[in-house]
Amino acid sequence: MSIVTRLFTWIGAAASGAFAWKLLQPEFIQRSPSRFLAFAEKGRDGRLPVALITGASAGIGAAFARQLARAGYDLVLVARRKDRLTALADSLQQQHAIEAHVLAADLADSDDIERVADVIADVSEAGRLDLLINNAGFGTVGKYADLPFQSQLDMLHVHVTTTMRLTQAALPGMLRRRRGGIINVASTAGWYPLAGNATYSATKRYLINFSEALQAELDGSGVCVQALCPGFTCSEFHDREPYRVSGFRREQLPAFVWQTAEEVVAASLNALGREVVCIPGVHNRFIALVGNFAPRALVNAAWRRISPV
Ligand SMILES: NC(=O)c1ccc[n+]([C@@H]2O[C@H](COP(=O)([O-])OP(=O)(O)OC[C@H]3O[C@@H](n4cnc5c(N)ncnc54)[C@H](OP(=O)(O)O)[C@@H]3O)[C@@H](O)[C@H]2O)c1
């Protein structure tokens, strides 16, 4: 083996080892609370900072709302189901001394995306937007050729267009204040090209790359970006029509793979400002590690054998 080959082998092995070590770090290692949870202090005008959460009517988004209300953030809650948002906003206002506003919007619709972007720009320009959480999302089940095109286009808008637009609306105000956090909820699916979930895994990959590149552009600006990559999480995600119709049941998977939405959100908020890619759970970090390093041909062949579609 030539010296150059040996050098590259050693560098590759060291980089893989370092990455594996980082990915497999257990979450029980004690850390000081994230500065974003200490962020929620009143501004000079005596008002609380604001967090805007998309997809706040259920699951991970509702857990973000609960944990941020507890930390002392005023909230803007966005989703389609206004009744759900209103019930959550009322209960959080009663439990915590915060204001929670409801913004009903379909984020597959370009007019509604613009409406939410306008609110974000106003709150950000007023110097109050500390957190933007691009969380709304949904899955479909089936081969791309068999799925209604509109469902895939809607997914692209909810996952990608919305994140792009809302992030751009939030940034000027955050950059001026030199503080703010943006969390883009991706998935462990973003580490794999998943047959049967082609658009889902591709849009989630977009969110990971976008977040990492954006953070590199924003280094030193006081604004932090995170790609949150949950694995299987108990929420309404797998109760929705595509999964119900496909006969999916949570018990089909071992219990240890399931995390609660509260666990996912606690890991995310704790990592914000420290890790650009947050993968809650050691098992999920292992899955991402394999997706990142295993040869594509091997991954695709293995997935073809186990894919349900
Ligand atoms: N659960 C998992 O296993 C898992 C794993 C990895 C990643 N994720 C990601 O986590 C995020 C949250 O999902 P979840 O697990 O909390 O699922 P969930 O319980 O089904 O919640 C999804 C949220 O997104 C909102 N939403 C969906 N389509 C929307 C649209 N067109 N316009 C506005 N809001 C919309 C829903 O609100 P309305 O229906 O009221 O509009 C709901 O509030 C998603 O991005 C998902 O891809 C979930």
The ligand as a Gaussian input file, in Angstrom:
#p B3LYP/6-31G(d) Opt

LIG

0 1
 N      -44.008000      11.088000      13.918000
 C      -42.915000      10.628000      13.387000
 O      -42.608000       9.417000      13.488000
 C      -41.964000      11.577000      12.684000
 C      -40.668000      11.125000      12.403000
 C      -39.783000      11.976000      11.758000
 C      -40.173000      13.246000      11.415000
 N      -41.435000      13.677000      11.684000
 C      -41.793000      15.030000      11.275000
 O      -42.255000      15.755000      12.403000
 C      -43.122000      16.806000      11.968000
 C      -44.361000      16.806000      12.850000
 O      -45.060000      15.601000      12.657000
 P      -45.815000      14.851000      13.845000
 O      -45.153000      13.539000      14.041000
 O      -45.999000      15.752000      14.993000
 O      -47.198000      14.553000      13.084000
 P      -48.710000      15.015000      13.426000
 O      -49.044000      14.685000      14.829000
 O      -49.528000      14.422000      12.332000
 O      -48.638000      16.608000      13.280000
 C      -48.433000      17.207000      12.021000
 C      -48.728000      18.692000      12.119000
 O      -48.509000      19.289000      10.833000
 C      -49.676000      20.022000      10.491000
 N      -49.872000      20.038000       9.053000
 C      -49.908000      18.989000       8.195000
 N      -50.193000      19.417000       6.960000
 C      -50.368000      20.759000       7.033000
 C      -50.725000      21.769000       6.098000
 N      -51.003000      21.482000       4.811000
 N      -50.797000      23.048000       6.521000
 C      -50.578000      23.353000       7.822000
 N      -50.239000      22.451000       8.757000
 C      -50.157000      21.165000       8.358000
 C      -50.826000      19.312000      11.203000
 O      -51.881000      20.233000      11.470000
 P      -53.339000      20.246000      10.742000
 O      -53.668000      18.847000      10.326000
 O      -54.240000      20.816000      11.799000
 O      -53.146000      21.181000       9.599000
 C      -50.150000      18.951000      12.530000
 O      -50.212000      20.036000      13.415000
 C      -43.402000      16.528000      10.492000
 O      -42.626000      17.403000       9.699000
 C      -42.947000      15.094000      10.290000
 O      -42.518000      14.865000       8.971000
 C      -42.351000      12.870000      12.328000

